[in-house]
Amino acid sequence: MPTVAPLIIFKLSMFIIVTLQPPPALSLTPCRTSCGSIAINYPFGIDDGCGAPQFRSMLNCSTDLFFLTPSGGYKVQHIDYDKKTMTIYDPAMSTCSILQPHHDFIMTDIQSVTIPPTPDTVFALLNCSIDSPVLNHYKNLCFDFSGHSCDELYGACNAFRVFHLLTNSSPPCCFTGYDTVKFMKMNILDCTHYTTVINTDNLRGIGPLDWVYGIKLSFTVPETGCERCSQSGGACGYDTETELEEVLPQVIIEAAILRGHSSM
């Protein structure tokens, strides 16, 4: 009998050691919270399964942060989470100082609804034909832009002055909104180039050389209780297969780990 007690003590010790071991950690991929100097908060995500499913695959983080559309990648300059705006810039877009080959700005149907350009983003269609639809049947799509004119653009901007030199006059142009370029491509509009200007409400009396060129987008944030989730140390995301949103505060993640361990 004296040899039985040590065996019982050994088995009991092994049971206690195994029972008190910490539960195995789940292989959760954390959601990155920044790309360069730009914070990545809900509803956006740069890792699949992070953020809101409506914005899935819209952002790409390489060296810089880019907003992706069917017409290309646009560098994100700033995200204002309080005003719910994102400012992007097209590296291939013409501006007052550089003329580049024209192309269309195209968004997906989902992007056009969830993160469209703001009303104070103006598209300037340049070097338009006199047969352009926006100068004829759809001339109501053109509007005055803070007192500025086509002549001012062609006269003040080195990049656009070439249009004036080629025709010895100022070819028509059109200041319009996103909906125009959304439904009509540049070949239909019969304008060779475009540029975009933001914060147009503040540009009265300011010349084209001092305009801010880019596109400002407006987004909405789904109400999912994500603020409480972030404060708890968790992350908001969605199931990558069903795209159903999930709110996983840290306390819930830890509880799930413990439940999984106790059921083993």
C-alpha atoms as a printed R data frame, in Angstrom:
    type eleno elety resid chain resno       x      y       z
1   ATOM     1    CA   MET     A     1   0.000  0.000   0.000
2   ATOM     2    CA   PRO     A     2   2.763  2.522   0.609
3   ATOM     3    CA   THR     A     3   3.432  2.621  -3.138
4   ATOM     4    CA   VAL     A     4  -0.202  3.598  -3.999
5   ATOM     5    CA   ALA     A     5  -0.195  7.014  -2.319
6   ATOM     6    CA   PRO     A     6   2.632  8.477  -4.426
7   ATOM     7    CA   LEU     A     7   0.871  7.261  -7.585
8   ATOM     8    CA   ILE     A     8  -2.398  8.941  -6.546
9   ATOM     9    CA   ILE     A     9  -0.557 12.147  -5.688
10  ATOM    10    CA   PHE     A    10   1.223 12.103  -9.075
11  ATOM    11    CA   LYS     A    11  -2.054 11.649 -11.012
12  ATOM    12    CA   LEU     A    12  -3.759 14.366  -8.983
13  ATOM    13    CA   SER     A    13  -0.852 16.729  -9.632
14  ATOM    14    CA   MET     A    14  -0.988 16.076 -13.386
15  ATOM    15    CA   PHE     A    15  -4.768 16.714 -13.400
16  ATOM    16    CA   ILE     A    16  -4.309 20.047 -11.617
17  ATOM    17    CA   ILE     A    17  -1.513 21.114 -13.989
18  ATOM    18    CA   VAL     A    18  -3.558 20.289 -17.102
19  ATOM    19    CA   THR     A    19  -6.725 21.882 -15.702
20  ATOM    20    CA   LEU     A    20  -5.023 25.142 -14.744
21  ATOM    21    CA   GLN     A    21  -3.263 25.611 -18.053
22  ATOM    22    CA   PRO     A    22  -4.452 28.770 -19.871
23  ATOM    23    CA   PRO     A    23  -6.891 28.155 -22.741
24  ATOM    24    CA   PRO     A    24  -5.374 28.011 -26.202
25  ATOM    25    CA   ALA     A    25  -5.360 31.369 -27.979
26  ATOM    26    CA   LEU     A    26  -7.566 31.784 -31.020
27  ATOM    27    CA   SER     A    27  -5.809 32.610 -34.264
28  ATOM    28    CA   LEU     A    28  -7.566 35.935 -34.706
29  ATOM    29    CA   THR     A    29  -6.158 38.280 -37.337
30  ATOM    30    CA   PRO     A    30  -6.186 41.811 -35.871
31  ATOM    31    CA   CYS     A    31  -7.618 44.659 -37.896
32  ATOM    32    CA   ARG     A    32  -4.967 47.239 -38.729
33  ATOM    33    CA   THR     A    33  -5.882 50.655 -37.386
34  ATOM    34    CA   SER     A    34  -3.748 52.808 -39.666
35  ATOM    35    CA   CYS     A    35  -2.096 53.013 -43.056
36  ATOM    36    CA   GLY     A    36   0.845 55.375 -42.981
37  ATOM    37    CA   SER     A    37  -0.369 58.494 -41.197
38  ATOM    38    CA   ILE     A    38  -4.078 57.858 -41.894
39  ATOM    39    CA   ALA     A    39  -6.211 56.241 -39.171
40  ATOM    40    CA   ILE     A    40  -8.414 53.350 -40.281
41  ATOM    41    CA   ASN     A    41 -11.582 53.302 -38.190
42  ATOM    42    CA   TYR     A    42 -15.020 51.798 -38.681
43  ATOM    43    CA   PRO     A    43 -16.713 51.670 -41.191
44  ATOM    44    CA   PHE     A    44 -13.461 51.220 -43.146
45  ATOM    45    CA   GLY     A    45 -11.056 48.320 -43.083
46  ATOM    46    CA   ILE     A    46  -7.913 47.378 -44.974
47  ATOM    47    CA   ASP     A    47  -8.033 43.720 -43.924
48  ATOM    48    CA   ASP     A    48 -10.776 41.427 -45.180
49  ATOM    49    CA   GLY     A    49 -13.459 40.947 -42.532
50  ATOM    50    CA   CYS     A    50 -12.735 44.319 -40.896
51  ATOM    51    CA   GLY     A    51 -15.049 47.334 -41.025
52  ATOM    52    CA   ALA     A    52 -18.507 47.334 -42.598
53  ATOM    53    CA   PRO     A    53 -19.229 44.945 -45.498
54  ATOM    54    CA   GLN     A    54 -20.556 47.832 -47.628
55  ATOM    55    CA   PHE     A    55 -16.984 49.155 -47.838
56  ATOM    56    CA   ARG     A    56 -15.310 45.817 -48.473
57  ATOM    57    CA   SER     A    57 -12.258 45.964 -50.771
58  ATOM    58    CA   MET     A    58 -12.614 49.726 -51.318
59  ATOM    59    CA   LEU     A    59  -9.300 50.552 -49.640
60  ATOM    60    CA   ASN     A    60  -5.830 49.208 -50.306
61  ATOM    61    CA   CYS     A    61  -2.816 49.891 -48.119
62  ATOM    62    CA   SER     A    62   0.522 49.577 -49.850
63  ATOM    63    CA   THR     A    63   3.042 52.348 -49.281
64  ATOM    64    CA   ASP     A    64   0.086 54.744 -49.227
65  ATOM    65    CA   LEU     A    65  -3.665 54.339 -48.804
66  ATOM    66    CA   PHE     A    66  -5.678 54.116 -52.014
67  ATOM    67    CA   PHE     A    67  -9.412 54.209 -52.707
68  ATOM    68    CA   LEU     A    68 -10.179 51.655 -55.418
69  ATOM    69    CA   THR     A    69 -12.796 52.109 -58.147
70  ATOM    70    CA   PRO     A    70 -13.279 50.499 -61.585
71  ATOM    71    CA   SER     A    71 -11.410 53.462 -63.124
72  ATOM    72    CA   GLY     A    72  -8.308 53.156 -60.946
73  ATOM    73    CA   GLY     A    73  -6.711 53.756 -57.566
74  ATOM    74    CA   TYR     A    74  -7.045 57.201 -56.002
75  ATOM    75    CA   LYS     A    75  -4.668 58.253 -53.264
76  ATOM    76    CA   VAL     A    76  -6.437 59.004 -49.973
77  ATOM    77    CA   GLN     A    77  -5.242 62.323 -48.609
78  ATOM    78    CA   HIS     A    78  -7.453 62.610 -45.549
79  ATOM    79    CA   ILE     A    79 -10.361 60.938 -43.740
80  ATOM    80    CA   ASP     A    80 -12.460 63.122 -41.441
81  ATOM    81    CA   TYR     A    81 -14.448 60.758 -39.231
82  ATOM    82    CA   ASP     A    82 -16.327 63.602 -37.535
83  ATOM    83    CA   LYS     A    83 -17.550 65.163 -40.788
84  ATOM    84    CA   LYS     A    84 -17.688 61.720 -42.447
85  ATOM    85    CA   THR     A    85 -15.699 62.731 -45.509
86  ATOM    86    CA   MET     A    86 -12.756 61.243 -47.386
87  ATOM    87    CA   THR     A    87 -10.579 63.342 -49.689
88  ATOM    88    CA   ILE     A    88  -8.923 61.510 -52.570
89  ATOM    89    CA   TYR     A    89  -6.650 62.574 -55.395
90  ATOM    90    CA   ASP     A    90  -6.251 61.107 -58.853
91  ATOM    91    CA   PRO     A    91  -2.533 61.029 -59.765
92  ATOM    92    CA   ALA     A    92  -3.546 60.831 -63.444
93  ATOM    93    CA   MET     A    93  -5.916 63.819 -63.339
94  ATOM    94    CA   SER     A    94  -5.266 67.117 -65.080
95  ATOM    95    CA   THR     A    95  -4.891 70.178 -62.873
96  ATOM    96    CA   CYS     A    96  -4.117 73.834 -63.413
97  ATOM    97    CA   SER     A    97  -0.419 73.004 -63.623
98  ATOM    98    CA   ILE     A    98  -0.360 69.710 -65.544
99  ATOM    99    CA   LEU     A    99  -2.306 68.312 -68.495
100 ATOM   100    CA   GLN     A   100  -2.593 64.544 -68.614
101 ATOM   101    CA   PRO     A   101  -4.392 62.068 -70.912
102 ATOM   102    CA   HIS     A   102  -8.095 62.140 -70.151
103 ATOM   103    CA   HIS     A   103  -9.998 59.266 -68.610
104 ATOM   104    CA   ASP     A   104 -13.309 58.675 -66.887
105 ATOM   105    CA   PHE     A   105 -14.040 58.692 -63.167
106 ATOM   106    CA   ILE     A   106 -16.114 55.569 -62.563
107 ATOM   107    CA   MET     A   107 -17.541 54.245 -59.290
108 ATOM   108    CA   THR     A   108 -19.450 51.032 -58.670
109 ATOM   109    CA   ASP     A   109 -23.184 51.224 -57.957
110 ATOM   110    CA   ILE     A   110 -22.485 50.463 -54.296
111 ATOM   111    CA   GLN     A   111 -19.847 53.198 -54.072
112 ATOM   112    CA   SER     A   112 -22.181 55.715 -55.729
113 ATOM   113    CA   VAL     A   113 -24.678 55.097 -52.925
114 ATOM   114    CA   THR     A   114 -22.476 54.550 -49.882
115 ATOM   115    CA   ILE     A   115 -19.641 57.040 -50.523
116 ATOM   116    CA   PRO     A   116 -20.543 59.499 -53.323
117 ATOM   117    CA   PRO     A   117 -18.718 62.778 -54.060
118 ATOM   118    CA   THR     A   118 -19.926 65.687 -51.943
119 ATOM   119    CA   PRO     A   119 -21.992 68.569 -53.372
120 ATOM   120    CA   ASP     A   120 -19.012 70.921 -52.937
121 ATOM   121    CA   THR     A   121 -16.935 68.815 -55.344
122 ATOM   122    CA   VAL     A   122 -17.180 70.310 -58.841
123 ATOM   123    CA   PHE     A   123 -16.204 68.551 -62.065
124 ATOM   124    CA   ALA     A   124 -14.887 70.984 -64.679
125 ATOM   125    CA   LEU     A   125 -15.333 69.498 -68.172
126 ATOM   126    CA   LEU     A   126 -12.765 71.095 -70.465
127 ATOM   127    CA   ASN     A   127 -12.262 71.624 -74.187
128 ATOM   128    CA   CYS     A   128 -15.799 70.562 -75.041
129 ATOM   129    CA   SER     A   129 -17.173 70.399 -78.554
130 ATOM   130    CA   ILE     A   130 -19.958 72.817 -79.512
131 ATOM   131    CA   ASP     A   131 -22.009 69.652 -80.073
132 ATOM   132    CA   SER     A   132 -21.509 68.448 -76.505
133 ATOM   133    CA   PRO     A   133 -24.812 67.365 -74.923
134 ATOM   134    CA   VAL     A   134 -24.096 69.490 -71.843
135 ATOM   135    CA   LEU     A   135 -24.054 72.548 -74.091
136 ATOM   136    CA   ASN     A   136 -27.263 71.621 -75.887
137 ATOM   137    CA   HIS     A   137 -29.983 69.236 -74.709
138 ATOM   138    CA   TYR     A   138 -28.529 68.960 -71.202
139 ATOM   139    CA   LYS     A   139 -27.160 72.454 -70.697
140 ATOM   140    CA   ASN     A   140 -29.113 72.642 -67.444
141 ATOM   141    CA   LEU     A   141 -26.484 70.270 -66.015
142 ATOM   142    CA   CYS     A   142 -23.907 73.068 -66.143
143 ATOM   143    CA   PHE     A   143 -23.966 75.678 -63.395
144 ATOM   144    CA   ASP     A   144 -22.094 78.720 -62.171
145 ATOM   145    CA   PHE     A   145 -19.206 77.890 -59.893
146 ATOM   146    CA   SER     A   146 -18.551 80.647 -57.355
147 ATOM   147    CA   GLY     A   147 -18.441 83.297 -60.076
148 ATOM   148    CA   HIS     A   148 -15.722 81.558 -62.105
149 ATOM   149    CA   SER     A   149 -15.697 81.104 -65.876
150 ATOM   150    CA   CYS     A   150 -14.128 78.981 -68.605
151 ATOM   151    CA   ASP     A   151 -12.086 81.960 -69.791
152 ATOM   152    CA   GLU     A   152 -10.575 82.223 -66.319
153 ATOM   153    CA   LEU     A   153  -9.484 78.572 -66.384
154 ATOM   154    CA   TYR     A   154  -7.983 78.767 -69.861
155 ATOM   155    CA   GLY     A   155  -6.283 82.078 -69.120
156 ATOM   156    CA   ALA     A   156  -4.859 81.413 -65.662
157 ATOM   157    CA   CYS     A   157  -3.766 77.788 -65.956
158 ATOM   158    CA   ASN     A   158  -0.676 76.908 -67.965
159 ATOM   159    CA   ALA     A   159  -1.980 73.379 -68.485
160 ATOM   160    CA   PHE     A   160  -5.289 74.516 -69.994
161 ATOM   161    CA   ARG     A   161  -3.940 77.456 -71.969
162 ATOM   162    CA   VAL     A   162  -3.063 75.040 -74.772
163 ATOM   163    CA   PHE     A   163  -6.761 74.665 -75.591
164 ATOM   164    CA   HIS     A   164  -7.001 78.415 -76.095
165 ATOM   165    CA   LEU     A   165  -3.870 78.465 -78.256
166 ATOM   166    CA   LEU     A   166  -5.068 75.638 -80.511
167 ATOM   167    CA   THR     A   167  -8.387 77.286 -81.322
168 ATOM   168    CA   ASN     A   168  -7.410 80.944 -80.867
169 ATOM   169    CA   SER     A   169 -10.485 81.205 -78.673
170 ATOM   170    CA   SER     A   170 -11.797 79.790 -75.429
171 ATOM   171    CA   PRO     A   171 -13.450 76.425 -76.143
172 ATOM   172    CA   PRO     A   172 -16.602 75.685 -74.169
173 ATOM   173    CA   CYS     A   173 -16.361 74.109 -70.744
174 ATOM   174    CA   CYS     A   174 -18.909 73.038 -68.154
175 ATOM   175    CA   PHE     A   175 -18.909 73.139 -64.369
176 ATOM   176    CA   THR     A   176 -21.060 70.253 -63.226
177 ATOM   177    CA   GLY     A   177 -21.630 67.666 -60.507
178 ATOM   178    CA   TYR     A   178 -20.802 63.999 -60.123
179 ATOM   179    CA   ASP     A   179 -24.159 62.799 -61.452
180 ATOM   180    CA   THR     A   180 -23.246 64.103 -64.923
181 ATOM   181    CA   VAL     A   181 -20.054 62.056 -65.227
182 ATOM   182    CA   LYS     A   182 -21.774 59.152 -63.496
183 ATOM   183    CA   PHE     A   183 -24.258 58.711 -66.331
184 ATOM   184    CA   MET     A   184 -22.217 60.049 -69.278
185 ATOM   185    CA   LYS     A   185 -18.634 59.091 -70.096
186 ATOM   186    CA   MET     A   186 -16.183 61.591 -71.511
187 ATOM   187    CA   ASN     A   187 -16.655 60.404 -75.101
188 ATOM   188    CA   ILE     A   188 -20.409 60.950 -74.757
189 ATOM   189    CA   LEU     A   189 -19.882 64.342 -73.114
190 ATOM   190    CA   ASP     A   190 -17.589 65.204 -76.043
191 ATOM   191    CA   CYS     A   191 -15.082 66.964 -73.791
192 ATOM   192    CA   THR     A   192 -11.429 65.985 -73.949
193 ATOM   193    CA   HIS     A   193 -10.400 66.552 -70.306
194 ATOM   194    CA   TYR     A   194 -11.773 67.161 -66.856
195 ATOM   195    CA   THR     A   195 -10.510 68.287 -63.492
196 ATOM   196    CA   THR     A   196 -12.143 68.276 -60.074
197 ATOM   197    CA   VAL     A   197 -12.116 70.945 -57.393
198 ATOM   198    CA   ILE     A   198 -13.194 70.607 -53.759
199 ATOM   199    CA   ASN     A   199 -14.432 72.999 -51.072
200 ATOM   200    CA   THR     A   200 -15.948 75.117 -53.843
201 ATOM   201    CA   ASP     A   201 -18.176 77.068 -51.450
202 ATOM   202    CA   ASN     A   202 -15.044 78.825 -50.197
203 ATOM   203    CA   LEU     A   203 -13.467 79.667 -53.562
204 ATOM   204    CA   ARG     A   204 -15.294 82.838 -54.554
205 ATOM   205    CA   GLY     A   205 -12.722 85.442 -55.545
206 ATOM   206    CA   ILE     A   206  -9.880 82.887 -55.479
207 ATOM   207    CA   GLY     A   207  -8.067 82.141 -58.749
208 ATOM   208    CA   PRO     A   208  -7.566 78.650 -60.250
209 ATOM   209    CA   LEU     A   209  -3.904 78.563 -59.208
210 ATOM   210    CA   ASP     A   210  -5.047 78.445 -55.572
211 ATOM   211    CA   TRP     A   211  -7.901 75.975 -55.947
212 ATOM   212    CA   VAL     A   212  -7.741 72.635 -54.128
213 ATOM   213    CA   TYR     A   213  -7.866 69.879 -56.723
214 ATOM   214    CA   GLY     A   214  -9.231 66.465 -55.785
215 ATOM   215    CA   ILE     A   215 -12.467 64.668 -54.985
216 ATOM   216    CA   LYS     A   216 -14.187 64.736 -51.603
217 ATOM   217    CA   LEU     A   217 -16.431 61.790 -50.768
218 ATOM   218    CA   SER     A   218 -19.177 61.576 -48.158
219 ATOM   219    CA   PHE     A   219 -19.867 58.349 -46.259
220 ATOM   220    CA   THR     A   220 -22.344 57.155 -43.664
221 ATOM   221    CA   VAL     A   221 -21.572 54.969 -40.651
222 ATOM   222    CA   PRO     A   222 -23.962 52.054 -39.969
223 ATOM   223    CA   GLU     A   223 -25.342 52.029 -36.421
224 ATOM   224    CA   THR     A   224 -23.976 48.773 -34.971
225 ATOM   225    CA   GLY     A   225 -22.731 49.822 -31.546
226 ATOM   226    CA   CYS     A   226 -19.155 49.831 -32.799
227 ATOM   227    CA   GLU     A   227 -18.120 52.685 -30.519
228 ATOM   228    CA   ARG     A   228 -18.694 50.531 -27.433
229 ATOM   229    CA   CYS     A   229 -16.882 47.685 -29.149
230 ATOM   230    CA   SER     A   230 -13.797 49.814 -29.853
231 ATOM   231    CA   GLN     A   231 -13.726 51.106 -26.284
232 ATOM   232    CA   SER     A   232 -13.687 47.528 -24.995
233 ATOM   233    CA   GLY     A   233 -10.604 46.725 -27.075
234 ATOM   234    CA   GLY     A   234 -12.452 44.743 -29.713
235 ATOM   235    CA   ALA     A   235 -12.948 45.212 -33.440
236 ATOM   236    CA   CYS     A   236 -15.984 45.577 -35.678
237 ATOM   237    CA   GLY     A   237 -16.162 43.477 -38.791
238 ATOM   238    CA   TYR     A   238 -18.195 40.977 -40.767
239 ATOM   239    CA   ASP     A   239 -18.261 37.339 -41.747
240 ATOM   240    CA   THR     A   240 -16.330 37.119 -45.020
241 ATOM   241    CA   GLU     A   241 -18.676 34.437 -46.375
242 ATOM   242    CA   THR     A   242 -22.084 35.793 -45.374
243 ATOM   243    CA   GLU     A   243 -21.013 39.473 -45.024
244 ATOM   244    CA   LEU     A   244 -23.124 39.670 -41.864
245 ATOM   245    CA   GLU     A   245 -21.731 42.251 -39.474
246 ATOM   246    CA   GLU     A   246 -20.207 41.168 -36.181
247 ATOM   247    CA   VAL     A   247 -19.416 43.197 -33.085
248 ATOM   248    CA   LEU     A   248 -16.795 41.428 -30.994
249 ATOM   249    CA   PRO     A   249 -15.686 43.340 -27.892
250 ATOM   250    CA   GLN     A   250 -12.657 41.865 -26.136
251 ATOM   251    CA   VAL     A   251 -14.781 40.575 -23.221
252 ATOM   252    CA   ILE     A   252 -16.929 38.580 -25.657
253 ATOM   253    CA   ILE     A   253 -13.845 37.187 -27.418
254 ATOM   254    CA   GLU     A   254 -12.390 36.046 -24.089
255 ATOM   255    CA   ALA     A   255 -15.705 34.484 -23.047
256 ATOM   256    CA   ALA     A   256 -15.875 32.593 -26.317
257 ATOM   257    CA   ILE     A   257 -12.373 31.240 -25.780
258 ATOM   258    CA   LEU     A   258 -13.256 30.053 -22.284
259 ATOM   259    CA   ARG     A   259 -16.497 28.420 -23.458
260 ATOM   260    CA   GLY     A   260 -14.642 26.611 -26.205
261 ATOM   261    CA   HIS     A   261 -12.029 25.336 -23.759
262 ATOM   262    CA   SER     A   262 -14.560 24.154 -21.152
263 ATOM   263    CA   SER     A   263 -16.494 22.151 -23.736
264 ATOM   264    CA   MET     A   264 -13.368 20.162 -24.723
